[in-house]
């Protein structure tokens, strides 16, 4: 059972999750991603200490990119309502990213 925590907005939440991005990725987007707020009606996550994000596009896919809501030049995507699982590389990115809840 998760204990209530205070989110960045000051609201008490019990559903905040943390995810890990793994893989041999270029550029390196691996690391721990923490709940950072809401975007397009779903929670989004930011890598600790850096500007990588995992976010929902409000259509059919999750994305990993350096700018919230913008795919950019190098990014990964997953067409699935579930955030966890394999992500394919697009643009200048290479390697398969895997997102898992920790």
C-alpha positions, 0 to 999 in steps of 0.5 A: 500500500502506498502512503499519501504524499504531497505532490509538487502542486501541494495536493495530497496524492496516493497514486504517484508513481516512479518509472525507470527507463532502461536500454542502450540509448542514444541520446542517453535518456535512461534513469529514474522518472518521477511524477511531475504533474499533469499533461493532456489529462494524464500524469507525466514524468520527468527524469531526476536532475535532467530535462527528459520527460515521459508524456501522453500525446492525448491521441494514442501514444506515450513519448520520451523526449527532452521537451514536454509535449514536443517530440523534438529531434531524438525521441522514443514512442509507444502506441499503447494506453499503458505507459510501461513497456518497450518504446521505439526510437524515432528521429535521431534516437537509437536503441529500444527504450523500456519503461518499468514501474519501480 
